[in-house]
Amino acid sequence: MSESEVTVNQVSATNGVTLRSTAEACPPAMTFEQSASGFLELLRRLFSFPAMLGMILVGGVYLNAREFIVDPDCWWHIKTGQLILATHHWPHGDPYSYTVAGHPWLSYEWGGDVVLALFARWGGLRGLEAFLILVAGATLLALYGLATICAKNAKAGFVATIVLIALALPSFSLRPQMLGYLFLILTLIALELFRQGKRGALWFLPILFLVWVNTHGSWIIGLGTVVAYWFAGLFEFQLGNLEVRRWSQPDRVRLSFVFLMSMCALPITPYGIELCTYPFQVASSLPISVANILEWQPMPFQMPGGKFFLALILAFIVLQVIFRFAWRLETLALFLFGTAMAVIHVRFILLFVPFSAPVLAAILARWVPAYNRAKDQFILNAVLMTAASVAMIYYFPSRAMLEDKVAVNFPVGAVAYLDHHDVPGPLLNTYGFGGYLVWARGPQHKVFIDGRSELYEAGGLLNDYLQVLDIKPAGLAVLRFYGIKSLLLDRGEPLVTVLNALPDWQKVYFDNRSVIFVRREPAAPAADSKTSKPAGQE
């Protein structure tokens, strides 16, 4: 008989204490079979059909990001992040222009600036490309997750994301607003999980808002979303297809507490409470910027994107009339808000997309069959997902490819000319080139204007610049007022044609993207007739 077969539950002859076996005294350790089963279950989740659908979305983002869509503001964001990292100080006055130098200015999106600067330090243009792919991919995966959670149908969530991606992708560019967009979707996911009974998801919101307020001004939309969910749970009634369900007392207390904690996190910035005023400043005191900058214009219904947006809204209306879907108050309110804001300002299509995703996914779930785990082909999914990952790494854009794409959209050649030739200043640059000049030439070479429209409008310059750009009657007087001796312009601007026809200006550089003009020096006055006579003559 082996020792393991000896009965261990016996009575001590001396004290009568019952001795229990080790197996009874301690919980059993996880067996090899259980460990292998848990690992296999993890692999099945990683390579499930819903996960493969997510990989398809990431692949679509990757193909779009290979075009390296760089917003003109990206460059001054990077330079600001580099200055903060180098000096460990946050700017309080304009460091880049000679027109409003020292005017009060805060780095309102300093967190996003620092992140961009770190990726640029790590990998240059390839680092920025990696950032764009990572954030854009995470944003689409979050949108897919939100639609899936709301519809309780991964396939319907995927189809809804595919439909909406056409509206979202044109706005995916290198700017801190990408982080704000991701944070908004994460907020919606947390609130929806909380509504479905997963209460732990709510507690990360105060931390998210702490990061958000230091990253992008869209935090105010996220806070309003929390308020919408809270307010919709104060009542309970049904009005037609509108269903309103009251929060339980504990849930209402939890949501109120998280909202207050999020509010308390907002002043924790390098600028204190002042950073929180930025969204209100943009909304109330920038009429010139709103009237002239493209992203603040109304939805362009004559363009393909505007027509698709209109078709989507009309489809929602028709399907609602026919099938009479039931909606919760917060879902309908956010959908209508996102629609209205996108119509008023095209930049807010980034609000319409996440606010409409739950609506579209719920409608599609009526016809799209749910995911059936029993029919899943995990090995096939794993092969396809692995192949896609390898392909994205292998075909990651080279530095030369990214430099060529930058040269197509920004004055790379003109900056090289400025660096190697004595071009007189002050130099007036076009609005879209200002950020690149800040990044490429540094703060020691001051610009006329860049993408910080709120600064230049407050400083009184933006209106003067538009007088020149739009060739208004006072445009040439503005050039004289600022003592402009050279101009760096986009080659397609109407002002280029005007300057070509004026004898006072000489074109000294041009390429497919930009052109540089220099003011001609006036001819020296003719010598006095008396002094010009040959010596010895009266």
FENPE-V308652 format. One record per residue. N is the residue number from 1. PHI is phi in whole degrees, 0 to 359 (NA if undefined). OMEGA is omega in radians with two decimals (999 if undefined). NEAR is the number of other ideal C-beta (glycine too) atoms within 10 Angstrom. Layout:
# FENPE-V308652
n->{N & N}
phi->{PHI & PHI}
omega->{OMEGA & OMEGA}
near->{NEAR & NEAR}
This chain:
# FENPE-V308652
n->{1 & 2 & 3 & 4 & 5 & 6 & 7 & 8 & 9 & 10 & 11 & 12 & 13 & 14 & 15 & 16 & 17 & 18 & 19 & 20 & 21 & 22 & 23 & 24 & 25 & 26 & 27 & 28 & 29 & 30 & 31 & 32 & 33 & 34 & 35 & 36 & 37 & 38 & 39 & 40 & 41 & 42 & 43 & 44 & 45 & 46 & 47 & 48 & 49 & 50 & 51 & 52 & 53 & 54 & 55 & 56 & 57 & 58 & 59 & 60 & 61 & 62 & 63 & 64 & 65 & 66 & 67 & 68 & 69 & 70 & 71 & 72 & 73 & 74 & 75 & 76 & 77 & 78 & 79 & 80 & 81 & 82 & 83 & 84 & 85 & 86 & 87 & 88 & 89 & 90 & 91 & 92 & 93 & 94 & 95 & 96 & 97 & 98 & 99 & 100 & 101 & 102 & 103 & 104 & 105 & 106 & 107 & 108 & 109 & 110 & 111 & 112 & 113 & 114 & 115 & 116 & 117 & 118 & 119 & 120 & 121 & 122 & 123 & 124 & 125 & 126 & 127 & 128 & 129 & 130 & 131 & 132 & 133 & 134 & 135 & 136 & 137 & 138 & 139 & 140 & 141 & 142 & 143 & 144 & 145 & 146 & 147 & 148 & 149 & 150 & 151 & 152 & 153 & 154 & 155 & 156 & 157 & 158 & 159 & 160 & 161 & 162 & 163 & 164 & 165 & 166 & 167 & 168 & 169 & 170 & 171 & 172 & 173 & 174 & 175 & 176 & 177 & 178 & 179 & 180 & 181 & 182 & 183 & 184 & 185 & 186 & 187 & 188 & 189 & 190 & 191 & 192 & 193 & 194 & 195 & 196 & 197 & 198 & 199 & 200 & 201 & 202 & 203 & 204 & 205 & 206 & 207 & 208 & 209 & 210 & 211 & 212 & 213 & 214 & 215 & 216 & 217 & 218 & 219 & 220 & 221 & 222 & 223 & 224 & 225 & 226 & 227 & 228 & 229 & 230 & 231 & 232 & 233 & 234 & 235 & 236 & 237 & 238 & 239 & 240 & 241 & 242 & 243 & 244 & 245 & 246 & 247 & 248 & 249 & 250 & 251 & 252 & 253 & 254 & 255 & 256 & 257 & 258 & 259 & 260 & 261 & 262 & 263 & 264 & 265 & 266 & 267 & 268 & 269 & 270 & 271 & 272 & 273 & 274 & 275 & 276 & 277 & 278 & 279 & 280 & 281 & 282 & 283 & 284 & 285 & 286 & 287 & 288 & 289 & 290 & 291 & 292 & 293 & 294 & 295 & 296 & 297 & 298 & 299 & 300 & 301 & 302 & 303 & 304 & 305 & 306 & 307 & 308 & 309 & 310 & 311 & 312 & 313 & 314 & 315 & 316 & 317 & 318 & 319 & 320 & 321 & 322 & 323 & 324 & 325 & 326 & 327 & 328 & 329 & 330 & 331 & 332 & 333 & 334 & 335 & 336 & 337 & 338 & 339 & 340 & 341 & 342 & 343 & 344 & 345 & 346 & 347 & 348 & 349 & 350 & 351 & 352 & 353 & 354 & 355 & 356 & 357 & 358 & 359 & 360 & 361 & 362 & 363 & 364 & 365 & 366 & 367 & 368 & 369 & 370 & 371 & 372 & 373 & 374 & 375 & 376 & 377 & 378 & 379 & 380 & 381 & 382 & 383 & 384 & 385 & 386 & 387 & 388 & 389 & 390 & 391 & 392 & 393 & 394 & 395 & 396 & 397 & 398 & 399 & 400 & 401 & 402 & 403 & 404 & 405 & 406 & 407 & 408 & 409 & 410 & 411 & 412 & 413 & 414 & 415 & 416 & 417 & 418 & 419 & 420 & 421 & 422 & 423 & 424 & 425 & 426 & 427 & 428 & 429 & 430 & 431 & 432 & 433 & 434 & 435 & 436 & 437 & 438 & 439 & 440 & 441 & 442 & 443 & 444 & 445 & 446 & 447 & 448 & 449 & 450 & 451 & 452 & 453 & 454 & 455 & 456 & 457 & 458 & 459 & 460 & 461 & 462 & 463 & 464 & 465 & 466 & 467 & 468 & 469 & 470 & 471 & 472 & 473 & 474 & 475 & 476 & 477 & 478 & 479 & 480 & 481 & 482 & 483 & 484 & 485 & 486 & 487 & 488 & 489 & 490 & 491 & 492 & 493 & 494 & 495 & 496 & 497 & 498 & 499 & 500 & 501 & 502 & 503 & 504 & 505 & 506 & 507 & 508 & 509 & 510 & 511 & 512 & 513 & 514 & 515 & 516 & 517 & 518 & 519 & 520 & 521 & 522 & 523 & 524 & 525 & 526 & 527 & 528 & 529 & 530 & 531 & 532 & 533 & 534 & 535 & 536 & 537 & 538}
phi->{NA & 279 & 294 & 290 & 264 & 287 & 293 & 258 & 269 & 227 & 262 & 292 & 290 & 265 & 232 & 72 & 278 & 282 & 263 & 261 & 290 & 300 & 297 & 278 & 283 & 240 & 295 & 294 & 288 & 294 & 282 & 299 & 297 & 292 & 298 & 296 & 295 & 295 & 293 & 295 & 296 & 297 & 298 & 296 & 291 & 294 & 245 & 282 & 297 & 301 & 294 & 295 & 299 & 298 & 296 & 299 & 296 & 298 & 298 & 296 & 297 & 299 & 297 & 293 & 289 & 298 & 286 & 51 & 284 & 248 & 291 & 305 & 286 & 305 & 292 & 287 & 298 & 297 & 298 & 296 & 299 & 295 & 295 & 295 & 294 & 281 & 256 & 57 & 230 & 256 & 295 & 241 & 219 & 295 & 259 & 246 & 249 & 262 & 273 & 231 & 305 & 80 & 298 & 306 & 205 & 249 & 280 & 294 & 241 & 298 & 297 & 295 & 300 & 294 & 298 & 298 & 295 & 293 & 293 & 294 & 294 & 290 & 223 & 61 & 296 & 291 & 295 & 294 & 297 & 297 & 299 & 298 & 294 & 297 & 288 & 295 & 296 & 297 & 294 & 292 & 297 & 295 & 296 & 299 & 296 & 298 & 297 & 293 & 297 & 291 & 270 & 54 & 205 & 296 & 293 & 296 & 297 & 294 & 297 & 298 & 294 & 299 & 296 & 280 & 297 & 297 & 276 & 276 & 302 & 301 & 265 & 278 & 216 & 283 & 208 & 301 & 298 & 297 & 292 & 298 & 296 & 298 & 297 & 297 & 293 & 297 & 297 & 297 & 297 & 299 & 293 & 291 & 297 & 298 & 297 & 273 & 103 & 268 & 287 & 295 & 295 & 284 & 283 & 273 & 298 & 301 & 293 & 299 & 291 & 298 & 290 & 297 & 295 & 268 & 241 & 200 & 287 & 286 & 302 & 295 & 292 & 298 & 294 & 295 & 294 & 299 & 298 & 298 & 294 & 295 & 295 & 294 & 262 & 276 & 232 & 213 & 194 & 227 & 234 & 65 & 265 & 263 & 249 & 236 & 242 & 285 & 294 & 292 & 302 & 298 & 291 & 295 & 295 & 299 & 295 & 295 & 294 & 296 & 297 & 295 & 296 & 295 & 298 & 293 & 282 & 296 & 285 & 277 & 221 & 297 & 253 & 67 & 290 & 298 & 295 & 288 & 276 & 302 & 301 & 288 & 296 & 298 & 286 & 241 & 228 & 231 & 295 & 291 & 298 & 296 & 280 & 240 & 272 & 303 & 290 & 265 & 283 & 296 & 304 & 279 & 292 & 279 & 268 & 304 & 297 & 295 & 293 & 294 & 301 & 296 & 297 & 294 & 297 & 296 & 296 & 303 & 295 & 297 & 296 & 293 & 296 & 284 & 256 & 52 & 294 & 269 & 231 & 279 & 299 & 294 & 295 & 294 & 297 & 293 & 299 & 294 & 297 & 298 & 296 & 297 & 294 & 293 & 292 & 287 & 225 & 297 & 296 & 276 & 300 & 289 & 271 & 299 & 299 & 289 & 287 & 265 & 302 & 299 & 294 & 295 & 296 & 295 & 293 & 293 & 299 & 293 & 244 & 278 & 294 & 286 & 293 & 248 & 298 & 294 & 263 & 291 & 253 & 297 & 293 & 299 & 301 & 297 & 297 & 294 & 292 & 294 & 298 & 295 & 296 & 297 & 296 & 294 & 290 & 294 & 263 & 299 & 302 & 283 & 297 & 297 & 297 & 292 & 297 & 296 & 292 & 295 & 295 & 290 & 251 & 226 & 280 & 297 & 295 & 295 & 296 & 298 & 297 & 298 & 288 & 244 & 226 & 273 & 268 & 291 & 244 & 293 & 253 & 261 & 247 & 291 & 305 & 288 & 264 & 299 & 299 & 293 & 298 & 301 & 286 & 281 & 252 & 87 & 296 & 290 & 254 & 288 & 257 & 281 & 201 & 215 & 285 & 275 & 299 & 297 & 293 & 286 & 289 & 295 & 277 & 85 & 272 & 302 & 295 & 298 & 297 & 293 & 299 & 286 & 298 & 272 & 54 & 287 & 304 & 272 & 300 & 293 & 295 & 297 & 301 & 291 & 299 & 272 & 65 & 293 & 246 & 205 & 223 & 245 & 234 & 291 & 298 & 271 & 284 & 302 & 300 & 299 & 297 & 295 & 293 & 299 & 270 & 266 & 291 & 284 & 237 & 240 & 277 & 252 & 205 & 202 & 215 & 290 & 245 & 218 & 215 & 242 & 248 & 232 & 291 & 288 & 287 & 297 & 295 & 294 & 298 & 297 & 293 & 299 & 299 & 290 & 281 & 272 & 287 & 299 & 301 & 92 & 255 & 286}
omega->{-3.14 & -3.11 & -3.13 & -3.13 & 3.12 & 3.11 & -3.08 & 3.11 & -3.07 & -3.10 & 3.11 & -3.12 & -3.05 & -3.06 & 3.07 & -3.13 & 3.11 & 3.11 & 3.13 & 3.13 & 3.11 & -3.13 & 3.13 & -3.07 & -3.06 & 3.08 & -3.11 & 3.10 & 3.13 & -3.11 & 3.12 & -3.13 & 3.13 & 3.11 & 3.13 & 3.12 & 3.12 & 3.13 & 3.12 & 3.11 & 3.09 & 3.12 & 3.12 & 3.09 & -3.12 & -3.07 & 3.08 & 3.13 & 3.05 & 3.11 & 3.11 & 3.07 & 3.06 & 3.10 & 3.08 & 3.11 & 3.12 & 3.09 & 3.09 & 3.08 & -3.13 & 3.14 & 3.11 & -3.09 & 3.10 & 3.06 & 3.09 & 3.12 & -3.07 & 3.07 & 3.13 & 3.14 & -3.08 & -3.00 & 3.12 & 3.01 & 3.13 & -3.13 & 3.11 & 3.08 & 3.12 & 3.11 & 3.13 & 3.12 & -3.08 & -3.04 & -3.05 & 3.05 & 3.13 & -3.05 & 3.04 & 3.10 & -3.08 & 3.14 & -2.91 & -3.02 & 3.01 & -3.08 & 3.10 & -3.08 & 3.12 & 3.11 & -3.12 & 3.12 & 3.11 & 3.04 & -2.99 & -3.10 & -2.96 & 3.14 & 3.07 & 3.09 & -3.12 & 3.12 & 3.10 & 3.14 & 3.12 & 3.10 & 3.10 & 3.11 & -3.09 & -3.02 & -3.12 & 3.13 & 3.12 & 3.06 & 3.10 & 3.07 & 3.11 & 3.10 & -3.12 & -3.14 & -3.11 & -3.07 & 3.12 & 3.10 & 3.11 & 3.14 & 3.13 & 3.08 & 3.10 & 3.11 & 3.07 & 3.10 & 3.12 & -3.13 & 3.14 & 3.14 & -3.10 & -3.10 & -3.04 & -3.10 & -3.07 & -3.13 & 3.10 & 3.09 & 3.13 & -3.13 & 3.11 & 3.13 & 3.11 & 3.13 & -3.05 & -3.08 & 3.13 & 3.10 & -3.04 & -2.98 & 3.13 & -3.14 & 3.13 & -3.13 & -3.09 & 3.07 & 3.08 & -3.14 & 3.08 & 3.10 & 3.10 & 3.11 & 3.10 & -3.12 & 3.13 & -3.14 & 3.09 & 3.08 & 3.11 & 3.11 & -3.13 & -3.13 & -3.14 & 3.08 & 3.10 & 3.13 & 3.14 & 3.03 & 3.12 & -2.92 & -3.14 & -3.09 & -3.03 & -2.92 & 3.12 & -3.10 & 3.10 & 3.10 & 3.12 & -3.13 & 3.06 & 3.09 & -3.04 & -3.07 & 3.10 & -3.06 & -3.08 & -3.06 & 3.14 & 3.10 & -3.11 & 3.08 & 3.11 & 3.12 & 3.09 & 3.09 & 3.07 & 3.12 & -3.14 & 3.11 & -3.14 & -3.09 & -3.10 & 3.13 & 3.11 & -3.05 & 3.04 & 3.10 & 3.05 & -3.12 & -3.06 & 3.12 & 3.12 & -3.13 & 3.12 & -3.11 & -3.10 & 3.00 & 2.96 & -3.12 & 3.11 & -3.13 & 3.10 & 3.10 & 3.13 & -3.10 & 3.11 & -3.13 & 3.12 & 3.10 & 3.13 & 3.08 & 3.09 & 3.08 & -3.14 & -3.13 & -3.01 & -3.13 & -3.09 & -3.14 & 3.07 & -3.13 & -3.11 & -3.07 & -3.07 & -3.14 & -3.12 & -3.10 & -3.03 & 3.14 & 3.14 & 3.09 & 3.14 & -3.06 & -2.94 & -2.95 & -3.12 & -3.08 & -3.11 & 3.12 & -3.11 & -3.08 & -2.98 & -3.11 & -2.96 & -3.04 & 3.08 & -3.14 & 3.08 & 3.12 & -3.13 & -3.06 & 3.09 & -3.14 & -3.14 & 3.14 & 3.11 & 3.11 & 3.10 & 3.08 & -3.14 & 3.13 & 3.13 & 3.11 & 3.14 & 3.10 & 3.08 & -3.08 & -3.11 & -3.14 & 3.12 & 3.12 & -3.06 & -2.98 & 3.06 & 3.10 & 3.08 & -3.10 & 3.00 & -3.06 & -3.08 & 3.13 & -3.14 & -3.12 & 3.14 & 3.10 & -3.13 & 3.11 & 3.13 & 3.12 & -3.12 & -3.12 & 3.11 & 3.10 & -3.10 & -3.13 & -3.03 & -3.13 & -3.10 & 2.93 & 3.09 & 2.98 & -3.12 & -3.05 & -3.14 & 3.14 & 3.13 & -3.11 & 3.11 & -3.14 & -3.10 & -3.14 & 3.13 & 3.09 & -3.11 & -3.14 & 3.11 & -3.07 & -3.10 & -3.13 & -3.14 & 3.11 & 3.11 & -3.08 & -3.08 & -3.12 & -3.06 & 3.09 & -3.00 & -3.11 & 3.10 & 3.10 & -3.12 & 3.14 & -3.11 & -3.12 & 3.11 & 3.12 & 3.12 & 3.14 & 3.13 & -3.13 & -3.14 & 3.10 & -3.07 & -3.07 & 3.10 & -3.03 & 3.08 & 3.12 & -3.13 & 3.13 & -3.14 & 3.11 & 3.10 & 3.14 & 3.08 & -3.10 & 3.13 & -3.01 & -3.06 & -3.00 & -3.12 & -3.14 & -3.14 & 3.10 & 3.08 & 3.10 & 3.13 & -3.11 & -3.03 & 3.13 & -3.11 & 3.12 & -3.08 & 3.07 & 0.03 & -3.14 & 3.04 & 3.13 & 3.07 & -3.02 & -3.06 & 3.14 & -3.03 & -3.13 & 3.13 & 3.09 & 3.10 & -3.10 & -3.01 & -3.03 & 3.08 & -3.09 & -3.13 & 3.06 & -3.04 & -3.14 & 3.06 & -3.11 & 3.01 & -2.98 & -3.14 & -3.00 & -3.12 & 3.10 & -3.04 & 3.04 & 3.11 & 3.14 & 3.08 & -3.07 & -2.98 & 3.13 & 3.09 & -3.14 & 3.14 & 3.05 & 3.13 & -3.05 & -3.09 & 3.11 & 3.07 & -3.14 & -3.11 & -3.04 & -3.13 & 3.08 & 3.08 & 3.10 & 3.12 & -3.11 & -3.13 & 3.11 & -3.06 & 3.11 & 3.10 & -3.14 & 2.99 & -2.99 & 2.95 & -3.03 & -3.10 & -3.10 & 3.14 & -3.13 & 3.11 & 3.13 & 3.14 & -3.10 & 3.08 & -3.10 & -3.09 & -3.13 & -3.10 & -3.03 & -3.13 & 3.09 & -3.08 & 3.12 & 2.98 & 3.01 & -3.08 & -3.07 & -2.96 & 3.13 & 3.12 & 3.04 & 3.07 & 3.13 & 3.10 & 3.06 & 3.12 & -3.13 & 3.14 & -3.13 & -3.13 & -3.12 & 3.12 & -3.05 & -3.12 & -3.09 & -3.11 & -3.14 & 3.08 & 3.14 & 3.11 & 3.12 & 3.08 & 999}
near->{5 & 5 & 6 & 6 & 7 & 8 & 6 & 13 & 9 & 9 & 10 & 9 & 6 & 6 & 6 & 7 & 8 & 8 & 11 & 11 & 10 & 7 & 9 & 11 & 8 & 9 & 7 & 8 & 8 & 10 & 9 & 8 & 8 & 11 & 11 & 10 & 12 & 11 & 10 & 11 & 10 & 10 & 13 & 15 & 11 & 13 & 21 & 19 & 19 & 19 & 18 & 20 & 20 & 22 & 20 & 17 & 20 & 21 & 16 & 17 & 25 & 18 & 12 & 19 & 24 & 18 & 10 & 22 & 18 & 22 & 19 & 19 & 21 & 23 & 25 & 23 & 28 & 24 & 26 & 25 & 25 & 19 & 22 & 19 & 13 & 9 & 9 & 7 & 9 & 16 & 17 & 14 & 12 & 21 & 17 & 28 & 24 & 14 & 22 & 22 & 12 & 11 & 15 & 13 & 20 & 18 & 24 & 26 & 26 & 23 & 22 & 24 & 25 & 22 & 20 & 28 & 22 & 16 & 23 & 23 & 13 & 12 & 14 & 13 & 20 & 18 & 16 & 22 & 23 & 16 & 21 & 27 & 20 & 15 & 23 & 27 & 21 & 17 & 25 & 26 & 19 & 20 & 26 & 27 & 22 & 26 & 30 & 26 & 20 & 25 & 25 & 13 & 23 & 23 & 20 & 25 & 31 & 24 & 20 & 30 & 28 & 15 & 19 & 23 & 18 & 14 & 19 & 22 & 18 & 12 & 20 & 24 & 18 & 26 & 23 & 26 & 22 & 26 & 23 & 20 & 26 & 22 & 24 & 26 & 24 & 22 & 25 & 26 & 19 & 22 & 23 & 19 & 17 & 21 & 23 & 12 & 8 & 12 & 14 & 9 & 17 & 21 & 14 & 13 & 25 & 18 & 12 & 18 & 25 & 19 & 14 & 28 & 27 & 23 & 24 & 26 & 22 & 22 & 27 & 17 & 25 & 24 & 20 & 11 & 22 & 22 & 13 & 18 & 25 & 18 & 12 & 20 & 20 & 11 & 11 & 10 & 10 & 10 & 8 & 8 & 12 & 14 & 15 & 16 & 14 & 13 & 20 & 10 & 8 & 9 & 17 & 14 & 11 & 16 & 22 & 13 & 13 & 21 & 19 & 11 & 15 & 22 & 14 & 12 & 20 & 19 & 13 & 13 & 19 & 16 & 17 & 9 & 10 & 14 & 23 & 18 & 13 & 19 & 18 & 11 & 13 & 17 & 11 & 8 & 12 & 17 & 9 & 14 & 18 & 17 & 10 & 18 & 16 & 8 & 14 & 17 & 14 & 11 & 21 & 13 & 11 & 7 & 11 & 9 & 15 & 18 & 13 & 13 & 23 & 13 & 10 & 17 & 16 & 10 & 13 & 17 & 9 & 10 & 16 & 14 & 8 & 8 & 11 & 9 & 13 & 11 & 18 & 19 & 20 & 22 & 22 & 16 & 18 & 25 & 20 & 12 & 18 & 22 & 21 & 13 & 19 & 24 & 18 & 14 & 17 & 22 & 16 & 23 & 23 & 25 & 22 & 25 & 27 & 27 & 26 & 26 & 28 & 25 & 23 & 25 & 30 & 22 & 19 & 20 & 21 & 12 & 8 & 18 & 9 & 12 & 18 & 9 & 11 & 4 & 7 & 17 & 13 & 18 & 10 & 12 & 20 & 17 & 12 & 15 & 19 & 12 & 11 & 16 & 13 & 10 & 12 & 19 & 8 & 7 & 11 & 14 & 19 & 11 & 12 & 9 & 15 & 18 & 14 & 13 & 18 & 17 & 14 & 10 & 16 & 22 & 27 & 18 & 16 & 25 & 19 & 13 & 18 & 21 & 11 & 8 & 11 & 5 & 18 & 11 & 14 & 16 & 21 & 23 & 26 & 24 & 20 & 18 & 27 & 25 & 27 & 27 & 28 & 26 & 21 & 20 & 16 & 13 & 13 & 5 & 16 & 19 & 23 & 27 & 28 & 26 & 23 & 26 & 22 & 17 & 22 & 27 & 20 & 18 & 20 & 11 & 20 & 24 & 14 & 22 & 25 & 16 & 17 & 23 & 20 & 11 & 13 & 14 & 7 & 12 & 17 & 17 & 13 & 19 & 21 & 9 & 10 & 17 & 9 & 19 & 18 & 19 & 24 & 24 & 23 & 17 & 14 & 10 & 17 & 11 & 19 & 19 & 10 & 13 & 20 & 12 & 7 & 12 & 6 & 12 & 19 & 15 & 13 & 13 & 18 & 16 & 15 & 8 & 17 & 25 & 23 & 23 & 26 & 17 & 18 & 12 & 10 & 7 & 6 & 6 & 6 & 7 & 9 & 8 & 7 & 7 & 6 & 8 & 11 & 5 & 4 & 5 & 5 & 4}
